[in-house]
Amino acid sequence: MLRDSSAFSGFSVDDLEKAKAFYAETLGLEVVDGPEAGSLFLRLQGGRDVFIYAKGQGHKPATYTILNFPVADVEKEVDELAAAGVIFEHYDMPSGEQDAKGIFRSGGLVVAWFKDPAGNILAVLQRR
């Protein structure tokens, strides 16, 4: 039924201009205007698009990770993002602790979480 659909995911923000600046300038992603006023598309590696739409005062940040960015070296990426002003989250982790930079290591997973200006949670991660 939907096998041939070009599905895409989306999320809301409270301020579209702040989101556009963060995703384009801070994270270095390609951001294009969406099909309607008050929307954007993130153009991700592999031809994937993510829809961002302005929800204004009704916006509630996601309480889960909305985007995961696989990278070759989380520590290097955390340093570069922190230099660009990104603040990494620190959580109480039941299966381990994060280091001072906010990097969590468990088994073969290395991950660090941060938020966009609307409070949505993002992550950089690598598998060893």
N, C-alpha and C positions, 0 to 999 in steps of 0.2 A: 504494500500500500504506500508507505512513505519511503521505501528504500531508495528511490531515485531523487528524493527531495534534497535540495541544497540547504539543509537546516543550519541555523546559526543560533548562538546564545546571545543573551543581552542582560544588561543590568542598568539600574537607575543611578543618577547622581543628583545632587541638589543645585549644582552650579556648572552648567555646560562649559563655560569659558575656562573655569579653573581646571576642569577635567581635561579639556583639550590641551591646555598648556602643560599639565602634569604628564599626560601620556605621550605627547609629542616632544616636549622640551626636556623634561626630567628623565623619562624612560627611553626616549629616542625611538618611539614607535611611529609608524605611519598612521596618521589620523586624517580621515576625509569626512566631509559633510554627509549626513545621512539623507535618506529619501524625503524626509519631512523636516520642517522647522523644529528646532529643539532636539535634534538627534545627530549622532556621529557614528562612524564605523571605525574600529581599530582594524587595520590590515595586518594580520599576523603571518609569520613564516608559514609556508605551506599552502598559501591561498585561503586561509581561514579568516573570516570576518567576525567581529564581535560588535553587537549593536549597543550603543550607549544612548540613553534618552534622559532628558531632564524631567525630574518629577517635582522639583521645587520644594516647597514646605512639606509636602507629603512624603518626601524621601526618608527611608529608614535604611541605614547601612546594612549590608549583608553580614550575618554573624558567622559566616563560613568563608572559606577561600574561594573567591570567584574566578581567579585566574592563577594558573601555575606556569611559571617560566622555567623550563629545564635549561640549565647552563652547565658548562664544562667545569667551572670552578666557583662554587658558592662564595667562598671567602673573598676572592677577587671581586666578584660582582657586588657583594655587600659593601666592600670598601669603596668601589666606584659610585654606587648609589648613595652611600652615606656622604661622600664628598659632594654630591649633587643636592644634598639636603634631605634625603629620605631618612626617616626615623624608623628603626626596626622595633617590632613588638617583642615583648617578653611575657611569656605565659607560664602558668604553673603546669608543668608537664608530668603526667603520671608515670611515664616510662623514661625519664631522664631529665636533664637540665640543659638550658641554653647557655652558651658562653656569654661573655660581656658584650659581644657584638650582636647577640640575638640569634646566633646560629645553633640549631639543634641537630645533634647527631645521634642516630639510633640504627643499629644494624648497618645496612648499606645505604641508608638515607641521610642526606645532609640538606637541611632546609632552613630558610629564614623568612619571616613574615613581615609585611609592612602594609600600610593603608594608603589609599588614594585620598585626595582632598575631601571626598564625600564620606570617608570612613569605611569604604569597602576594603576587604582584606585580599591581598595579593601575596604571592610567594615566589621566591627563587629556590630551585632545588636541583640536586644532582644525586645520581645513584652511583655508588662506588662499585 
